[in-house]
Every structure is written in C-alpha cells, then in structure tokens.
Amino acid sequence: MSDNSIADLRPRKVFQPSRLIGWVGREPMTASCVAVLLFFVLVAIFAPLIAGDPIALNPAERLTSSSESAIWGRDHLGRDVFARAVYGTRTSMLVGFSVAGLTTLFGVAIGIYAGMSRIGGAVIMRLNDAMMAIPAILLAIALASLMNAGVVTVIIAITLPEIPRMVRLVRSVVLGVREQPYVAAATSIGTSGLAMVWRHILPNTLGPVLVQATYACASAIIASAVLSFLGVGTSPEVPSWGGMMADARSYFRIHPELMAYPGALLSMLVLVVNILGDRLSDALDPRKTRRGSL
C-alpha cells in the first residue's frame, strides 16, 4: 500500500480546543473582541455590584440628565438608565448564550442522526425545510405571544427557529465525513455506530458548529431586543435593551440619549460576537493556509 493510501485512511486533523488560547494571542483583533466580550460577561455577572436598583421609581426626577445618583440620567418613570442598561446586559447575555448552547445541543444531535440515517434524515430535512420557510422573527413573535412573558419564553421562542440552521449545517458535514476513506476503514473493522460518531463524526463538526454557534448567539441577542421592543418578550419589570428603546420612542426628540445608550451597547455586543464568528470561520476553514489558523 502506498504512502498516499495510508494517509487517506488516517482521520483528518480537526479543530483542537487546546490551541484556541494560543491562536487568540496571535490575533490582535480577535484578542480585542474577546476582551470586550469578557467585559460584557463580567458586567452581567457583577451587575448588582456595579449599578443600583433598575426598577426603583423616582417620579420627581423623571427625564433628568446626568447626576450623581444617575450618571446616565433617568427615564420617563424616574428609573436609573445606567442601572437598567447594566441589568439589560445580563438579560441579553443570558438569552444569547442560552440560545447558542441549546441550538448547539439539539442541532448537533439531530443533524448527526439526519446525516447517518437515510430515511430518518429525509423526514427530518423535510420538517427542517418547512420550519425554515417561516421567517424566524415571525415564528419567534408567534411563540412568544402564545406563552407567558419572561426570559425563558424568549429563549424558547428564539431557539426553535435557530435549530434548523444548525441541523442543516451539521448534516452537510456528516455527509461529507461519511465518504472519507478512514470512515470506510473504521466500518470495515467493525466499529460500532456510536463509536464511529464519537471518534470520527463529532470531532469533525466542532469547527463549523463553533462558528455557527457564535452567529446564533448574535442573532438571539438581536431577536431578544426586537421581541422586547415589540412588547412580546420579557416582562416590563425585567430590564432589557429592547424594552428601554421601546420606552424611549416617545421622548426621542428631546432625550435621544435614552435610546442611544441601549442601542450602542446592543450594536457593540452584536458586532463583537459577529467579528469573533468571522475570525473563527477564517481560522477553521481548511482551504485557507494562512498562518495562525487553528
């Protein structure tokens, strides 16, 4: 057997999580985005230590500008805008990470099954196509409207439309890996289906799944803000960036900063997550041999 034939029977080199930290250190743009994202995470975790009560009313100081008690001013009900923005970070991060995690968990499981089973895969993909035919934001609005308002409702409403995209991606990767010579070799020596998935199929999906998860996170953060802006997301007493912008609509001409603060935070967070997704996509693309890729 030739050396090329032997090489074809060896599993391809896949994404190695242990090299992620070193790669980030070599990429200034990526390191900056990770630092900003980490900052948002710390703000969300330590929100009670950073800001005051986000739902405390002070009607006597409604629509006032920056002061010692409220550095970003107060809204139409006298609530601290800075405190609500800080706690809104917690809501957005919780929704984004939860949707990304759930989408990855269910999407990978269903996608691998769809790629390994011909009949089951055909049925799943037809259902997948039917769900993807419905605009994601409309499906999320419909689901959120049917359930009680809350963060859990928002997570469920956004996760369901995101799963079909992950399923389609994972299935396409699985179908490609199934045709590799090393998979055929493993099958010929009697490797079981579960062992095949764990050793050869799943590792090859890690790179594309990680990239898609970042996009799902960014999409979830935007969708959460849209749902809250429309009044079908979190309950009014839960601070959210979308809810803050909805409350500021009537006062935009005289106090545009009420909408500018949450809008700027939302744009910054989504931009950082999207840049990380793009950088990961470039680094994990096997057709690119740029130095510094994973």
C-alpha positions as CSV (number, residue, x, y, z in Angstrom):
1,M,0.0,0.0,0.0
2,S,1.4,3.4,-1.0
3,D,2.0,6.2,1.5
4,N,-0.8,8.3,0.0
5,S,-3.3,5.4,0.5
6,I,-2.2,5.1,4.1
7,A,-2.6,8.8,4.7
8,D,-6.1,8.6,3.3
9,L,-7.0,6.1,5.9
10,R,-6.0,8.4,8.8
11,P,-8.5,10.7,10.3
12,R,-8.1,14.3,9.2
13,K,-6.8,16.9,11.6
14,V,-9.7,18.6,13.2
15,F,-10.2,21.6,15.5
16,Q,-8.2,21.3,18.7
17,P,-9.6,23.4,21.6
18,S,-6.2,23.4,23.4
19,R,-4.8,25.6,20.6
20,L,-7.6,28.2,20.9
21,I,-5.8,30.4,23.6
22,G,-2.6,30.5,21.6
23,W,-4.4,31.4,18.4
24,V,-6.3,34.3,20.2
25,G,-2.9,35.6,21.5
26,R,-1.6,35.8,17.9
27,E,-4.6,37.7,16.6
28,P,-4.8,41.3,17.9
29,M,-8.3,41.9,16.5
30,T,-9.6,38.6,17.9
31,A,-8.0,39.3,21.3
32,S,-9.6,42.7,21.5
33,C,-13.0,41.2,20.7
34,V,-12.5,38.5,23.3
35,A,-11.6,41.2,25.9
36,V,-14.7,43.2,25.1
37,L,-16.9,40.1,25.2
38,L,-15.3,39.2,28.6
39,F,-16.1,42.7,29.8
40,F,-19.8,42.3,28.9
41,V,-19.8,38.9,30.7
42,L,-18.3,40.4,33.9
43,V,-20.7,43.3,33.8
44,A,-23.6,40.8,33.5
45,I,-22.3,38.7,36.4
46,F,-21.5,41.6,38.8
47,A,-24.4,43.8,37.8
48,P,-25.6,44.2,41.5
49,L,-22.1,45.5,42.4
50,I,-21.9,47.9,39.5
51,A,-25.3,49.5,39.4
52,G,-28.2,50.3,41.7
53,D,-31.8,49.2,41.6
54,P,-33.0,49.2,38.0
55,I,-36.7,49.2,38.8
56,A,-36.8,51.8,41.6
57,L,-39.1,54.7,40.6
58,N,-38.3,58.3,41.3
59,P,-41.0,60.4,39.6
60,A,-39.7,63.6,41.0
61,E,-36.5,63.2,38.8
62,R,-38.1,61.8,35.6
63,L,-36.3,62.7,32.4
64,T,-33.5,64.4,34.2
65,S,-30.0,64.4,32.8
66,S,-26.8,63.0,34.3
67,S,-26.5,63.4,38.1
68,E,-24.6,61.9,41.0
69,S,-27.4,59.4,41.6
70,A,-27.9,58.5,38.0
71,I,-24.8,59.1,35.7
72,W,-26.8,58.4,32.5
73,G,-29.9,60.2,33.7
74,R,-33.4,58.9,34.4
75,D,-36.2,57.7,32.1
76,H,-39.9,58.8,31.9
77,L,-40.6,56.9,35.2
78,G,-37.6,58.2,37.0
79,R,-35.7,54.9,36.8
80,D,-31.9,54.9,36.6
81,V,-30.9,54.5,32.9
82,F,-27.4,53.2,33.7
83,A,-28.7,50.6,36.1
84,R,-31.3,49.4,33.6
85,A,-28.6,49.2,30.9
86,V,-26.3,47.2,33.1
87,Y,-29.0,44.7,34.1
88,G,-30.1,44.7,30.4
89,T,-26.6,43.3,29.7
90,R,-27.4,40.4,31.9
91,T,-30.6,39.7,30.1
92,S,-29.0,39.9,26.7
93,M,-26.0,37.7,27.6
94,L,-28.3,35.1,29.2
95,V,-30.5,34.9,26.2
96,G,-27.6,34.8,23.7
97,F,-25.5,32.2,25.5
98,S,-28.6,30.0,26.3
99,V,-29.9,30.1,22.7
100,A,-26.4,29.3,21.4
101,G,-26.0,26.4,23.8
102,L,-29.4,24.9,23.2
103,T,-29.2,25.3,19.5
104,T,-25.8,23.5,19.5
105,L,-27.0,20.7,21.7
106,F,-30.2,19.9,19.8
107,G,-28.9,20.9,16.4
108,V,-25.8,18.6,16.6
109,A,-27.8,15.6,17.9
110,I,-30.5,15.9,15.3
111,G,-28.0,16.8,12.5
112,I,-25.8,13.8,13.2
113,Y,-28.8,11.5,13.2
114,A,-30.1,13.0,9.9
115,G,-26.7,12.5,8.3
116,M,-26.3,8.9,9.5
117,S,-29.8,7.7,8.7
118,R,-31.1,7.9,5.2
119,I,-34.8,7.5,5.9
120,G,-34.8,9.4,9.1
121,G,-32.6,12.1,7.6
122,A,-35.1,12.6,4.7
123,V,-38.0,13.0,7.1
124,I,-36.1,15.4,9.4
125,M,-34.9,17.6,6.5
126,R,-38.4,18.0,5.1
127,L,-39.6,19.1,8.5
128,N,-36.5,21.3,8.6
129,D,-37.4,22.9,5.3
130,A,-40.9,23.6,6.5
131,M,-39.6,25.4,9.6
132,M,-37.1,27.4,7.6
133,A,-39.8,28.5,5.2
134,I,-41.3,30.6,8.1
135,P,-39.4,33.8,8.8
136,A,-37.5,33.3,12.1
137,I,-38.6,36.6,13.7
138,L,-42.2,36.0,12.9
139,L,-42.1,32.4,14.3
140,A,-40.4,33.8,17.5
141,I,-43.1,36.5,17.8
142,A,-45.9,33.9,17.4
143,L,-44.4,31.6,20.0
144,A,-43.6,34.4,22.5
145,S,-47.2,35.7,22.1
146,L,-48.7,32.3,22.9
147,M,-46.6,31.9,26.1
148,N,-46.3,33.9,29.3
149,A,-43.8,36.8,29.0
150,G,-40.4,36.0,30.5
151,V,-36.7,35.3,29.8
152,V,-37.4,31.5,29.5
153,T,-40.1,32.2,26.9
154,V,-37.8,34.4,24.9
155,I,-35.1,31.7,24.9
156,I,-37.5,29.0,23.8
157,A,-39.1,31.3,21.1
158,I,-35.7,32.1,19.6
159,T,-34.1,28.7,19.9
160,L,-36.7,26.8,17.9
161,P,-36.1,28.8,14.7
162,E,-32.4,28.6,15.1
163,I,-32.2,24.8,15.4
164,P,-33.0,24.0,11.8
165,R,-30.0,26.1,10.6
166,M,-27.7,24.1,12.9
167,V,-29.2,20.8,11.8
168,R,-28.7,21.6,8.1
169,L,-25.0,22.6,8.7
170,V,-24.2,19.5,10.8
171,R,-25.9,17.1,8.4
172,S,-23.9,18.5,5.5
173,V,-20.7,18.0,7.5
174,V,-21.7,14.4,8.4
175,L,-22.5,13.5,4.8
176,G,-19.0,14.7,3.8
177,V,-17.2,12.9,6.6
178,R,-19.1,9.6,5.8
179,E,-17.4,9.5,2.4
180,Q,-13.9,9.7,3.8
181,P,-11.7,6.6,3.4
182,Y,-10.8,6.4,7.1
183,V,-14.5,6.1,7.9
184,A,-14.9,3.3,5.5
185,A,-11.8,1.7,7.0
186,A,-13.3,2.0,10.5
187,T,-16.6,0.5,9.3
188,S,-14.7,-2.5,7.7
189,I,-13.1,-3.4,11.0
190,G,-16.5,-3.5,12.8
191,T,-16.5,-0.1,14.6
192,S,-20.0,0.4,16.0
193,G,-22.2,3.4,15.1
194,L,-21.9,5.1,18.4
195,A,-18.1,4.7,18.5
196,M,-18.0,6.0,14.9
197,V,-19.9,9.1,15.8
198,W,-17.8,9.8,18.9
199,R,-14.4,9.2,17.3
200,H,-14.8,10.4,13.7
201,I,-18.1,12.2,13.1
202,L,-18.4,14.5,16.1
203,P,-14.8,15.9,16.1
204,N,-15.2,17.0,12.5
205,T,-18.3,19.0,13.3
206,L,-16.7,21.0,16.1
207,G,-15.2,23.7,13.9
208,P,-18.3,24.6,11.8
209,V,-20.6,24.2,14.9
210,L,-18.5,26.6,16.9
211,V,-18.7,29.2,14.2
212,Q,-22.5,28.7,13.7
213,A,-23.0,29.0,17.5
214,T,-21.5,32.5,17.5
215,Y,-23.9,33.6,14.8
216,A,-26.8,32.0,16.7
217,C,-25.7,34.0,19.8
218,A,-25.6,37.3,17.9
219,S,-29.0,36.5,16.2
220,A,-30.5,35.7,19.6
221,I,-29.4,39.0,21.1
222,I,-30.9,40.9,18.3
223,A,-34.1,38.9,18.3
224,S,-34.4,39.3,22.1
225,A,-34.2,43.1,21.7
226,V,-36.8,43.0,18.9
227,L,-39.2,41.0,20.9
228,S,-38.8,43.3,23.9
229,F,-39.2,46.3,21.7
230,L,-42.5,44.9,20.4
231,G,-43.7,44.1,23.9
232,V,-43.9,40.3,23.5
233,G,-40.5,39.5,25.1
234,T,-39.5,39.8,28.7
235,S,-42.0,41.3,31.2
236,P,-41.8,45.1,31.6
237,E,-40.2,44.9,35.1
238,V,-37.2,42.9,33.7
239,P,-34.7,45.4,32.3
240,S,-33.8,44.8,28.7
241,W,-32.2,46.9,25.9
242,G,-35.1,46.4,23.6
243,G,-37.6,47.4,26.3
244,M,-35.5,50.5,27.1
245,M,-35.6,51.6,23.4
246,A,-39.3,51.0,23.3
247,D,-39.9,53.2,26.3
248,A,-37.7,55.9,24.8
249,R,-39.5,56.2,21.5
250,S,-41.9,58.9,22.7
251,Y,-39.1,61.0,24.1
252,F,-36.5,60.6,21.3
253,R,-36.7,64.2,20.1
254,I,-36.0,65.7,23.5
255,H,-33.9,62.9,25.1
256,P,-32.3,60.9,22.3
257,E,-29.7,59.5,24.7
258,L,-32.4,57.3,26.3
259,M,-32.4,55.3,23.1
260,A,-28.7,55.8,22.2
261,Y,-27.3,54.1,25.3
262,P,-29.0,50.7,24.9
263,G,-28.7,50.9,21.2
264,A,-25.0,51.5,21.3
265,L,-24.5,48.6,23.8
266,L,-26.6,46.3,21.6
267,S,-24.6,47.2,18.5
268,M,-21.3,46.8,20.2
269,L,-22.1,43.4,21.6
270,V,-23.5,42.0,18.4
271,L,-20.6,43.4,16.4
272,V,-18.0,41.8,18.7
273,V,-19.8,38.4,18.5
274,N,-20.1,38.6,14.7
275,I,-16.4,39.5,14.4
276,L,-15.4,36.6,16.5
277,G,-17.6,34.3,14.3
278,D,-15.9,35.6,11.2
279,R,-12.4,35.2,12.6
280,L,-13.2,31.7,13.7
281,S,-14.6,30.9,10.3
282,D,-11.4,32.1,8.6
283,A,-9.2,30.2,11.1
284,L,-11.1,26.9,10.8
285,D,-11.5,26.9,7.0
286,P,-9.3,24.0,5.8
287,R,-9.0,25.7,2.4
288,K,-7.1,28.6,3.9
289,T,-3.5,28.1,4.9
290,R,-3.0,31.5,6.5
291,R,-0.5,31.5,9.3
292,G,-2.1,31.4,12.7
293,S,-5.1,29.3,11.9
294,L,-6.2,26.6,14.2
